Amino acid sequence: MKIKMNTLIIVFVTLLLSITLYYIFVSPTINVGKYDEFAKCLTEKEVKMYGTTWCKYCQMQKGLFGNSFKHINFVDCDKNRQECIAAGVNAYPTWRINGKNYVGVQQLVTLSQLSGCELK
């Protein structure tokens, strides 16, 4: 009986240690995106993407950023209609960079060139 109890304690401690190590080393990197620094730079330079959640081209654009899209200043034109009208948005997606609109899906290299943000 004593051997079984010791084995159970060892298994429990090992499991607890494994879970702790996972949350320390693996968990923080799960939501890190490949283009986080680039996306943050775009937002710092007040670059905006105008679109909607239902627009398939907006989804394609978001897909180019992957998890890093969370750092993009995205304006949902269904929820912020007046802001989109004021920005002269007629199609989705529209990027506004330095006061000029760029319509359609933009490659990350293009956004880098237009904004001056470095794409690594």
Secondary structure, 3 states (H helix, E strand, C coil): CHHHHHHHHHHHHHHHHHHHHHHHHHHHHHCCCCCHHHHHHHHHCCCEEEECCCCHHHHHHHHHHHHHHHHCEEEECCCCHHHHHHCCCCCCCEEEECCEEEECCCCHHHHHHHHCCCCC
